[in-house]
């Protein structure tokens, strides 16, 4: 039986640093930190969407993306979608 993949803060941080180019010290390990707090604009957030979609194989509808405001929102959403994939 395959173990379900989990999306963790480290995965999010890797995308923020490697895909978006955010300085590592700007990525806050705080579930309530918003992407805006980290200095991300909407274009950078689209880049994160694309990275997650490519890596995990599901699309993130724009209406869902608008609801993702914090680090915890992103982690919870991605894990929920991974669970739906089975």
Secondary structure, 3 states (H helix, E strand, C coil): CCCCCCCCHHHHHHHHHHHCCCCHHHCCCCCCCECCCCCCCHHHHHHHHHHHHHHHCCCCCHHHHHHCCEHHHHHHHHHHHHHHHC
